Amino acid sequence: MNSPSRIEESLRETIISRPDIVLDDQDLMQALISANERSMGGNIVDLRGIAMERLEARLDRLEDTHRSVIAAAYENLAGTNQVHRAILRMLDPLDFEVFLRDLGGEVAQILRVDVMRLVLESAQHDEDPAIARLGDVLSVAEPGFVEAYLSDRREAPLRQVTLRQVQEGNAFIYGDKAEWIRSEACLKLDFGPGRLPGLLVMGAEDPHQFTPQQGTDLLAFFGGVFERTMRRWLS
């Protein structure tokens, strides 16, 4: 009697050392299942179960990825719509004081932030009546305040948008609302050559609303529109 044919030794060693390449190949697994079913009868259950478990696990991973991608797409679309609506509302006023009041009112509501504040650096410290009237949204600081606030006294390159969690808000910026601020988005503003920088701050009671891990593209776009609008008012 002839001895049964054996699989080529190199191929056999490859399969033994890397069985996953067999289990992950659907066509190969189907061929093995069919051959094993013919030769071993009821013992096919175990091999079929392994294959099905692998396929089900891969399907679950694909479904989880699909749900995550869809959720991220909807979230990004909703955020884009929010920013667009806020920009359109910000461009409506024809008066500077109305523009600033809307910033802390309807614009902040559209963006779903609890507090919005504008900080302008100035070398003059006179008590302008307009500044006093807008004290709930506008603060005037000494030169260098923006850089010091964003860097938190640490030597690091300044970003256009800084997202961070805080133990408590800065009283100079948030006033009597500082004690319940737990996260903030800080948008550094460039008003052009010869002008001191500014800072637009969005504060939230939710400590997870602004975190360093989040993307900043939409806020950077909003800040770019805001600083260009401010340049026209300041001119």
C-alpha positions as CSV (number, residue, x, y, z in Angstrom):
1,M,0.0,0.0,0.0
2,N,1.3,3.4,-0.9
3,S,1.8,5.8,2.1
4,P,-0.6,8.8,2.1
5,S,0.7,11.9,0.5
6,R,2.1,14.5,2.9
7,I,2.0,18.3,2.6
8,E,5.2,19.9,1.5
9,E,7.4,20.4,4.6
10,S,8.0,24.1,4.1
11,L,4.3,24.8,3.7
12,R,3.5,22.7,6.7
13,E,6.0,24.6,8.8
14,T,4.6,27.9,7.7
15,I,1.0,26.9,8.6
16,I,2.2,25.5,12.0
17,S,4.1,28.7,12.8
18,R,1.4,31.1,11.5
19,P,-2.0,29.4,11.8
20,D,-3.7,32.8,11.7
21,I,-3.1,33.1,8.0
22,V,-5.2,30.1,7.5
23,L,-8.0,31.1,9.9
24,D,-8.2,34.6,8.4
25,D,-8.5,33.3,4.8
26,Q,-12.2,32.7,4.2
27,D,-11.7,30.7,1.0
28,L,-9.1,28.5,2.5
29,M,-11.2,27.9,5.6
30,Q,-14.2,26.9,3.5
31,A,-12.1,24.4,1.6
32,L,-10.8,22.9,4.9
33,I,-14.2,22.7,6.3
34,S,-15.6,20.9,3.3
35,A,-12.7,18.4,3.2
36,N,-12.9,17.8,7.0
37,E,-16.6,17.3,6.8
38,R,-16.2,14.6,4.3
39,S,-13.5,12.8,6.2
40,M,-14.3,13.3,9.8
41,G,-18.1,13.7,10.0
42,G,-19.2,15.2,13.3
43,N,-15.8,16.5,14.2
44,I,-16.3,19.4,11.8
45,V,-18.2,21.3,14.5
46,D,-15.0,22.5,16.2
47,L,-13.3,23.8,13.1
48,R,-16.4,25.5,11.9
49,G,-16.9,27.1,15.3
50,I,-13.4,28.6,15.2
51,A,-14.0,30.0,11.7
52,M,-17.3,31.5,12.7
53,E,-15.9,33.0,15.8
54,R,-13.1,34.7,13.8
55,L,-15.6,35.9,11.2
56,E,-18.0,37.3,13.8
57,A,-15.1,39.1,15.6
58,R,-14.0,40.7,12.4
59,L,-17.6,41.7,11.6
60,D,-18.0,43.2,15.1
61,R,-14.8,45.2,14.7
62,L,-16.0,46.5,11.3
63,E,-19.4,47.5,12.7
64,D,-17.8,49.3,15.6
65,T,-15.5,51.2,13.2
66,H,-18.5,52.0,11.0
67,R,-20.5,53.4,13.9
68,S,-17.5,55.5,15.1
69,V,-16.9,57.0,11.7
70,I,-20.6,57.9,11.2
71,A,-20.8,59.4,14.7
72,A,-17.6,61.5,14.1
73,A,-18.9,62.7,10.8
74,Y,-22.2,63.8,12.3
75,E,-20.4,65.5,15.2
76,N,-18.1,67.3,12.8
77,L,-21.0,68.4,10.6
78,A,-22.9,69.7,13.7
79,G,-19.9,71.6,14.9
80,T,-19.4,73.1,11.4
81,N,-23.0,74.3,11.3
82,Q,-22.7,75.8,14.8
83,V,-19.6,77.8,13.8
84,H,-21.2,79.0,10.6
85,R,-24.3,80.2,12.4
86,A,-22.2,82.0,15.0
87,I,-20.2,83.8,12.3
88,L,-23.3,84.9,10.4
89,R,-24.8,86.3,13.7
90,M,-21.5,88.0,14.5
91,L,-21.4,89.8,11.1
92,D,-25.0,91.2,11.5
93,P,-24.4,94.2,13.9
94,L,-23.6,97.6,12.4
95,D,-22.6,99.1,15.7
96,F,-19.5,98.1,17.7
97,E,-21.1,97.9,21.1
98,V,-23.9,95.8,19.7
99,F,-21.3,93.6,18.1
100,L,-19.6,93.0,21.4
101,R,-22.8,92.5,23.4
102,D,-23.9,89.9,20.8
103,L,-20.6,88.2,21.3
104,G,-21.4,87.5,24.9
105,G,-25.1,86.8,24.2
106,E,-26.4,85.1,21.1
107,V,-23.0,84.1,19.6
108,A,-22.1,82.4,22.9
109,Q,-25.5,80.7,23.0
110,I,-25.1,79.4,19.4
111,L,-21.7,78.0,20.3
112,R,-23.1,76.6,23.5
113,V,-20.5,78.1,25.8
114,D,-21.3,79.5,29.2
115,V,-19.1,82.6,29.0
116,M,-17.4,84.5,26.2
117,R,-14.9,87.3,26.9
118,L,-12.7,89.5,24.8
119,V,-9.4,90.8,26.2
120,L,-7.6,93.7,24.5
121,E,-4.1,94.8,25.4
122,S,-3.6,98.5,25.8
123,A,-0.8,100.7,27.0
124,Q,-3.4,103.3,28.2
125,H,-5.3,102.8,31.4
126,D,-7.9,105.5,31.2
127,E,-11.4,104.7,32.2
128,D,-13.3,104.8,28.9
129,P,-17.1,104.9,29.5
130,A,-17.6,102.5,26.6
131,I,-15.3,100.0,28.3
132,A,-17.2,100.4,31.6
133,R,-20.5,99.7,29.7
134,L,-19.1,96.5,28.1
135,G,-17.4,95.2,31.3
136,D,-19.4,92.0,31.1
137,V,-17.8,91.0,27.8
138,L,-14.7,93.2,27.4
139,S,-11.5,93.5,29.5
140,V,-8.5,95.7,28.8
141,A,-5.1,94.4,30.0
142,E,-1.6,95.6,30.1
143,P,0.8,94.7,27.3
144,G,2.1,91.1,27.6
145,F,-1.0,89.8,29.3
146,V,-2.1,87.6,26.4
147,E,1.2,85.8,26.1
148,A,1.6,85.3,29.8
149,Y,-2.0,83.9,30.1
150,L,-1.7,81.5,27.2
151,S,1.8,80.2,28.3
152,D,0.8,80.0,31.9
153,R,4.3,81.3,32.7
154,R,5.9,78.3,30.9
155,E,8.3,78.5,28.0
156,A,6.4,77.0,25.1
157,P,5.4,78.1,21.6
158,L,2.0,79.8,21.6
159,R,-0.7,78.3,19.5
160,Q,-3.5,80.1,17.8
161,V,-6.0,78.0,19.7
162,T,-5.4,76.7,23.2
163,L,-7.9,74.2,24.8
164,R,-7.4,73.3,28.5
165,Q,-9.1,72.3,31.7
166,V,-8.8,74.6,34.7
167,Q,-9.5,74.3,38.4
168,E,-11.1,77.7,38.4
169,G,-11.4,80.5,35.8
170,N,-9.3,83.7,35.9
171,A,-11.1,86.4,37.9
172,F,-9.8,89.2,35.7
173,I,-11.4,87.6,32.6
174,Y,-14.5,85.9,34.0
175,G,-15.4,88.2,36.8
176,D,-17.9,86.7,39.3
177,K,-18.4,83.7,37.0
178,A,-14.7,82.6,37.4
179,E,-15.4,80.1,40.3
180,W,-17.4,77.7,38.2
181,I,-15.4,77.7,35.0
182,R,-13.8,74.3,34.5
183,S,-12.5,74.4,30.9
184,E,-11.8,77.0,28.3
185,A,-10.9,77.7,24.7
186,C,-8.4,80.6,24.2
187,L,-8.2,82.1,20.7
188,K,-5.1,84.4,20.2
189,L,-6.0,87.3,18.0
190,D,-3.7,89.2,15.6
191,F,-5.0,92.7,14.8
192,G,-2.3,93.5,12.3
193,P,1.0,95.3,12.2
194,G,1.5,98.0,14.9
195,R,-1.4,96.7,17.1
196,L,-1.2,94.8,20.3
197,P,-2.7,91.3,20.3
198,G,-6.0,90.3,21.8
199,L,-7.6,87.2,23.2
200,L,-11.0,85.7,22.8
201,V,-11.9,83.3,25.6
202,M,-14.7,80.8,25.7
203,G,-15.4,79.4,29.2
204,A,-17.5,76.3,30.1
205,E,-18.7,74.8,33.3
206,D,-18.3,71.3,31.9
207,P,-14.7,70.2,32.4
208,H,-14.8,68.1,29.3
209,Q,-16.1,70.7,26.9
210,F,-12.6,71.8,26.0
211,T,-9.7,69.5,26.4
212,P,-6.2,69.4,24.7
213,Q,-7.1,66.2,22.8
214,Q,-9.8,67.9,20.8
215,G,-9.4,69.3,17.2
216,T,-9.1,73.0,16.8
217,D,-9.7,73.6,13.1
218,L,-13.2,75.0,13.5
219,L,-12.2,77.3,16.4
220,A,-9.2,78.5,14.4
221,F,-11.5,79.4,11.5
222,F,-13.9,81.2,13.9
223,G,-11.0,83.1,15.4
224,G,-9.7,84.1,12.0
225,V,-13.0,85.6,11.0
226,F,-13.3,87.3,14.4
227,E,-9.9,89.0,14.2
228,R,-10.5,90.2,10.7
229,T,-13.9,91.7,11.8
230,M,-12.2,93.4,14.7
231,R,-9.5,94.9,12.4
232,R,-12.3,96.7,10.5
233,W,-13.8,98.0,13.8
234,L,-10.5,99.1,15.1
235,S,-9.6,100.9,11.9
